[in-house]
Amino acid sequence: MAVRQRTWSGARYRLQPIVVGGVLIAAITSLPNVVAAVYLAHRGRGAAVLSEAMNSNALN
């Protein structure tokens, strides 16, 4: 279903499949960083959250 939705969205906005795939891969690879940042924020580790966010942006 997600692939079908992405294909439809890409066709609607005239995006190349490589662009849609790249954005999808970037979002998927960022998920572990989001989970880690939420976990750290819940524990009150603000500096670690900032570090995780900067690391996520630098690598992805």
N, C-alpha and C positions, 0 to 999 in steps of 0.2 A: 504494500500500500504506500509506503514512504517513497519508494522508487517511482511509482506511478504518479504520485503527487509532485515530486521534483521534476519529472519529465513534463508534466502538464504546465507547471509554473515556468519552467525554462522555455517552453514553446510559446506560452502566452506573452512573455516579455522578450522573446527573440534572443535568448541567451544560448551560447554554445554549450553543448553537453560537458565539455572540459571545464568550463567556468562553474557550472552547477555542481559537478563532481568535486572540484577543488574547494568550493565553499562547504560542501557537505563533509569532506574529509577534514577540513580545518575545524569545523564545529565538533566533530566526533573526537578529534585528538585533544580538544580543549576540555572535554568533560572531566577527565581525572583532576585537572587543575581546579576546576570549579568545585568539585567535591572536596578537595583538600582545603580550598579557601573557606568554604562554608564550615567545615569541621573546625578549622583553626579560629575562625571568627566566633563560633559558638563557644569556644574555650577561652575567648578573650585575648587572643594572641594577635593583636593588631599589626605589629611589625612583621610577623610571619605571613599574615594575609597579604600585606603590601608586597613582600618579597615574592610570594607565590604568583600574584597578579603580574608583576614585572617579568618574572621568569616565563610565565605562560605567553605573554606578548612577544618576548624576545625569541622564543623557540618556534612559535607558530607563525 
